[in-house]
């Protein structure tokens, strides 16, 4: 019995070649995409390394500044660290360092974003033993700094230290408020310390 041979169409080799060419083009395109992705990952890694180095430099600078503040004020120092309120996206932080028993101190704030000129900052010292601290608990009132970066302000602590002492840096109306309650009502807390 004779088996008939099936003739292949004449266009089949051309179609096969076209399909193979399309596959090679797709593979080449995927290779270029992966190469670009790898380059992007290398650049992101370099940026992350730069940010890490910058953070390490900032921490070292803060350590040096803190050491300078401590040596300037002498022995018997009190220290309170100030941080943003929970949920606040700002990276501002600070510290209050004071000479115990003398009431002299320094407020240092890092990355304090310049605030509008219509208001002032006030540093308040509050004793947890009283519901509403007296108006004498204000340590300093000052205008917003004109540039970002580290900011220092000499302060006076008007009420004696006690357990449960806290500091609040509040931005409010020009000239400040007369009481902490008024400052909290009319302004907003920028930084606060935990209870000492």
Secondary structure, DSSP 8 states (H G I E B T S, - for coil): ---------TTHHHHHHHHHHHHHHHHHHHHHHHHHHHHHHHHHHHHHHHHHHHHHHHHHHHHHHHHHHHHHH-SSEEEEEEE--TT-----EEEEEEETTT-EEEEEEES-----TTEEEEEEEEETTSSS--GGGEEEEEE--SSSS-EEEEEE--S---TTEEEEEEEEETT--SSHHHHHHHSEEEEE----
